[in-house]
Amino acid sequence: MKPALIKGYALALFTVMMWSMNLIYAKYLADKLTPEEISFFRWSIAALAMSPFILKELINKFHLLLKSWKLIVSMALSGIGGLNLLVYYAGRTASATNMSLLSILGPIFLIVLSRQQIGFKQKAGVFITVFGAITIILNGNFKELSTFRFVIGDVYMLGSSFLFAVYALIQKNTPPNISPLLLLFAASFVSTLIFMPEIYPVSKTIHTLSTEVWCVLAVLGIINSFLAYLCWDKALQKIGAVAAGALYYAMPVFTMFFSYLFLGDKPDAAKIFGLFVVCIGVLMIIVPGIRNKSR
C-alpha cells in the first residue's frame, strides 16, 4: 500500500476516534448550555486555536477567501455548524442508543449522494458493517429495535447524518490554492458569527460555566474540531469519500473501547462479535478501493 493511502486511513481513524466522544459530550452539555451556545463556544475556541497557524496565509489569501465565500458558507451550514447544532438538539430528547443508530446512516447517505459506482463486494460490505455496528450499539439485543420510536431528537439526528454526507461532497470542490486549515478556520469563523446573536449577553453565560464545562468545551474546540476536522479533510483528499465513510462505522468500536477504558464497562460476547463483523465489512469496502488507487 502506498504511504499516502496509509496516512489517509490513519487520519480517518483518528478523526473517527475523536468523534466517537461527540454523542457523550452532547448528552453531558444538554442541560448546561443551549445548542447555539455550545456551537458558539466550540467554534470560537476552534477558530482561536487555529489563528496562530494561519495568520500569514490569511493575510496573503484573504482575497481568495472572499471569492470562495459560497463554499465557506456551505461548509459552515453543513458539516461545521449545522451538523453539530442538530446533534446538540438531538441530545436533548433522543436516547444515546437512537442517536448512535441514526448516526451510522451518514456513510450510506454519502454513497447515495456521491453516485459513486461500487462493486458487489463493497455493497455487501456496507450491509455487513451496518449489521456489526447495530450489534455493538444494541449489545446484541435486536429486540430493542422493536421499541424504537421517533421523537423530535431523532429527526434532528437524521438531519445531522444527511449533512455529514453533504459536507463530504462539498470537500471535493475545495480550491487547491487555499490550504485545508485556512478553509477550516474560515468556516469556523463564519459558524461563530452565525451563532453569536443567539448567546447574547455572553457575559451572563460565561460567569455561570463551571471549570469542568470549560474543559469539555476546550476539548470540543481544539481536539474534536480543530484537529479532527483537519485530519478528516486531509483523509478525504487521500482516500476518497466512500473509503473514509466506511471507517466512520468504526465509531461504535471506539465508543466501546472508551467505555471500557474510562467506565470499566467490559465488552461481552455480543460486542466482540459486532467488532469482528465491523472489521470484516470495512475491509470489504476499502480493499477494492486500495487496489484501484494502487493501480
Residue pairs with C-beta under 8 A, 6 or more apart in sequence:
1 290
1 294
2 293
2 294
4 238
5 238
5 239
5 290
5 293
5 294
7 238
8 234
8 235
8 237
8 238
8 239
8 243
8 244
9 235
9 239
9 243
9 247
9 286
11 231
11 232
11 234
11 235
11 238
12 231
12 232
12 235
12 239
12 243
12 244
12 247
12 248
13 247
13 250
14 228
14 231
15 228
15 229
15 231
15 232
15 235
16 247
16 248
16 250
16 251
16 254
17 250
17 254
18 223
18 224
18 227
18 228
19 224
19 228
19 251
20 251
20 252
20 254
20 255
20 258
21 219
21 224
21 255
21 258
22 84
22 87
22 224
23 87
23 91
23 96
23 99
23 100
23 103
23 255
24 96
24 255
25 216
25 219
25 220
25 224
26 38
26 87
26 88
26 90
26 91
26 99
27 91
27 96
28 216
29 38
29 88
29 91
29 213
29 216
29 217
30 88
30 91
30 92
32 209
32 213
33 41
33 205
33 209
33 213
34 198
34 199
35 85
35 88
35 89
35 92
36 85
36 195
36 198
36 199
37 195
37 198
37 199
37 205
38 84
38 88
38 217
38 220
39 81
39 84
39 85
39 88
39 191
39 195
40 192
40 195
40 196
40 198
40 199
41 199
41 217
41 220
41 221
42 84
42 217
42 220
42 221
42 224
42 225
43 80
43 81
43 188
43 189
43 191
43 192
43 195
43 221
43 225
44 192
44 221
45 217
45 218
45 220
45 221
45 222
45 225
46 188
46 221
46 222
46 225
46 226
46 229
47 185
47 188
47 189
47 192
48 221
49 221
49 222
49 226
50 181
50 184
50 185
50 188
50 226
51 185
53 181
54 179
54 181
54 182
54 185
57 179
57 181
57 182
58 65
58 182
58 185
61 177
61 178
61 182
64 175
64 177
64 178
65 72
65 178
65 182
65 186
68 175
68 178
68 183
71 170
71 173
71 174
71 175
71 183
72 183
72 186
72 187
72 190
73 190
74 170
75 167
75 170
75 183
75 184
75 186
75 187
75 190
76 82
76 187
76 188
76 190
76 191
76 194
77 194
78 163
78 166
78 167
78 170
79 163
79 164
79 166
79 167
79 168
79 170
79 229
80 167
80 184
80 187
80 188
80 190
80 191
80 229
81 187
81 190
81 191
81 194
81 195
82 163
83 160
83 163
83 164
83 167
84 160
85 195
86 156
86 157
86 159
86 160
86 163
87 99
87 156
87 157
87 160
89 153
89 156
90 99
90 153
90 154
90 156
90 157
90 160
91 99
91 153
92 153
93 151
93 152
93 153
94 102
94 151
94 153
94 154
94 156
94 157
97 137
97 138
97 144
98 148
98 151
98 153
98 154
98 157
99 153
99 154
99 157
100 137
100 251
100 252
100 255
101 134
101 137
101 148
102 154
102 157
102 158
102 160
102 161
103 157
103 160
103 161
103 251
104 130
104 133
104 134
104 137
104 161
104 248
104 249
104 251
104 252
105 158
105 161
105 162
106 160
106 161
106 162
106 164
106 165
106 245
106 248
107 126
107 164
107 165
107 242
107 245
107 246
107 248
107 249
108 126
108 130
109 161
109 162
109 164
109 165
110 164
110 165
110 168
110 169
110 241
110 242
110 245
111 118
111 126
111 242
111 245
112 165
113 165
113 166
113 169
114 165
114 168
114 169
114 241
114 242
116 241
116 242
118 126
118 242
118 285
118 288
119 288
121 284
121 288
122 242
122 284
122 285
122 288
122 289
124 284
125 246
125 280
125 281
125 282
125 283
125 284
125 285
126 246
126 281
126 285
127 281
128 277
128 280
128 281
128 284
129 246
129 249
129 277
129 278
129 281
129 282
129 284
129 285
130 249
130 281
131 277
131 281
132 249
132 274
132 275
132 276
132 277
132 278
132 279
132 280
132 281
133 249
133 251
133 252
133 274
133 278
134 142
134 145
134 274
135 142
135 270
135 271
135 273
135 274
135 277
136 252
136 253
136 255
136 256
136 270
136 271
136 274
136 275
136 278
137 252
138 144
138 145
139 268
139 270
139 271
140 268
140 269
140 270
140 271
140 273
140 274
141 270
164 248
165 245
168 236
168 241
168 244
168 245
169 241
171 233
171 236
171 237
171 241
172 236
172 241
174 180
174 183
174 233
180 230
180 233
180 234
180 237
181 230
183 233
184 226
184 229
184 230
184 233
188 225
188 226
199 205
209 217
232 244
235 244
236 244
239 286
239 289
239 293
240 289
240 293
242 285
242 289
243 285
243 286
243 289
243 290
246 281
246 282
246 285
246 286
247 282
247 286
249 278
249 281
249 282
250 278
250 282
252 274
252 278
253 275
253 278
256 265
256 267
256 271
256 275
259 265
260 266
260 267
267 275
